[in-house]
Amino acid sequence: MGVDKLFEIKSLSKSFIKGKTEVSIFSNLNMDINQGDFLAIMGPSGSGKTTLLNLIGGIDKPTQGTVLYRGRQYHDTTEAELSAWRAQHVGFVFQSFNLMPMLSAAGNVELPLLLRQLTRSQRREKVMAALELVGLVDRKGHKPNEMSGGQNQRVAVARAIVGDPDILLCDEPTGNLDRETATQVLDILRLLNQEFKKTIIMVTHDPLAAQYAKHRVELDKGMIVNKEVVVAKDAVVTQEATAIKEDTAGMSGELVAEKGVVT
Ligand SMILES: Nc1ncnc2c1ncn2[C@@H]1O[C@H](COP(=O)(O)OP(=O)(O)OP(=O)(O)O)[C@@H](O)[C@H]1O
């Protein structure tokens, strides 16, 4: 089966200037991310995970090297074009939810739609569909301080998907949640990946979250030190899946995991 490369990260270098010194975060990083993947980026604190996510999401620009989206260089444009690309293709989910405290759940989910040419009723329809997907229609009028952490993160997921992006970038989405609510959020991410075909790239320290991914990469000191295909705990592993697991070098294998069965 053919595999579509969504992102190609080529010879990527990123450094920051601190005082008079240039601090290198990565140098010469190479990686492909396939359409439909659920990728977990792991590694110690300070290894550059969030920086990599921000580069992929067009929040930050490479110092050197390129990131291609469907074969196209997208960083080398104006801020306005980059921001239009982000609005169309990317939804972000953060550890600390980043909801507007004075707005209701529905008001928060509606925010990305305000930049689009939609009528009020079209916006409302999309907001309700997104809230329904995360199971929070009955909380639509609640403000963030009237909801639990898990509910707030589900609102944040609804806000990330309301514009129907093809990519979800999640930075420690379960970092502020207990096991039970983390599982609810991760189940929604899995549904978005498997049923709605969203490509998900998730930075995480959480071993539970990493189990939901199809692939894991581990960063350390600006380098990819490990790549693996995740085989679900209760999966039936066929020879093909085992072969893919062994072929971790190029992240080129495609693994279709549905309902915990790897085929
Ligand atoms: N804007 C910036 N200016 C200067 N240094 C930065 C900037 N952003 C990140 N860094 C530095 O880059 C390094 C990598 O940061 P990053 O947040 O990507 O790491 P991380 O792996 O996500 O860490 P954590 O797991 O703690 O969130 C850190 O040493 C950080 O201090």
The ligand as an ORCA input file, in Angstrom:
! r2SCAN-3c Opt
* xyz 0 1
  N      12.598     31.303     22.087
  C      13.642     30.706     22.664
  N      14.763     31.398     22.935
  C      15.843     30.793     23.491
  N      15.897     29.487     23.809
  C      14.807     28.740     23.573
  C      13.618     29.308     22.994
  N      12.693     28.311     22.866
  C      13.272     27.200     23.366
  N      14.532     27.455     23.775
  C      15.485     26.488     24.354
  O      15.495     25.365     23.502
  C      15.652     24.161     24.246
  C      14.557     23.203     23.826
  O      13.287     23.705     24.290
  P      11.931     22.913     24.060
  O      10.857     23.659     24.764
  O      11.763     22.652     22.607
  O      12.244     21.538     24.800
  P      11.261     20.369     25.221
  O      11.954     19.097     24.842
  O       9.913     20.603     24.662
  O      11.253     20.550     26.796
  P      10.103     20.227     27.896
  O       9.893     18.745     27.853
  O      10.702     20.692     29.168
  O       8.879     21.012     27.489
  C      15.603     24.549     25.718
  O      16.922     24.573     26.198
  C      15.010     25.929     25.699
  O      15.515     26.708     26.754
*
